[in-house]
Amino acid sequence: MLRFPTGTLGAQSFPTTLIVDRQGRLAARALGGQIDDVLESMLQPVLAEQQS
């Protein structure tokens, strides 16, 4: 189960999309339905991060 510090997430509507980076940090959040282009634009910076 993912745990986030109190007050940092606030996912109160559904659907909610969370993008978590390689270190387990919340990298992006989107509330409501999203189209493919929006999701891809949210994922690209995370995927481009250097692997450690």
C-alpha positions as CSV (number, residue, x, y, z in Angstrom):
1,M,0.0,0.0,0.0
2,L,1.3,3.5,-0.9
3,R,1.6,5.9,2.0
4,F,1.9,9.7,1.5
5,P,2.5,12.3,4.2
6,T,-0.7,13.7,5.6
7,G,-2.0,16.6,3.6
8,T,0.1,16.0,0.5
9,L,-2.3,13.9,-1.6
10,G,-5.9,15.0,-1.1
11,A,-7.2,12.5,-3.7
12,Q,-10.9,13.3,-3.1
13,S,-12.5,12.7,-6.5
14,F,-12.6,9.7,-8.7
15,P,-11.0,8.8,-11.0
16,T,-7.6,10.0,-9.6
17,T,-4.4,9.3,-11.5
18,L,-1.1,9.2,-9.5
19,I,2.3,9.1,-11.1
20,V,5.0,7.8,-8.7
21,D,8.7,8.2,-9.6
22,R,11.5,5.7,-9.2
23,Q,12.2,6.8,-5.7
24,G,8.5,6.4,-4.7
25,R,7.7,10.1,-4.6
26,L,4.5,11.5,-6.0
27,A,5.5,13.0,-9.3
28,A,2.1,14.0,-10.7
29,R,-1.5,13.9,-9.9
30,A,-4.6,14.3,-12.1
31,L,-8.2,14.5,-10.9
32,G,-10.9,13.3,-13.2
33,G,-10.7,11.4,-16.5
34,Q,-7.7,12.0,-18.7
35,I,-7.0,11.5,-22.3
36,D,-4.0,9.5,-23.5
37,D,-2.0,12.6,-24.5
38,V,-2.3,14.2,-21.1
39,L,-1.3,11.0,-19.4
40,E,1.7,10.6,-21.7
41,S,2.8,14.2,-21.0
42,M,2.6,13.4,-17.3
43,L,4.6,10.2,-17.6
44,Q,7.4,11.4,-20.0
45,P,9.4,13.4,-17.4
46,V,9.3,10.5,-14.9
47,L,10.4,8.0,-17.6
48,A,13.2,10.4,-18.6
49,E,14.7,10.5,-15.1
50,Q,18.0,8.9,-14.8
51,Q,17.9,5.4,-13.3
52,S,20.0,5.1,-10.2
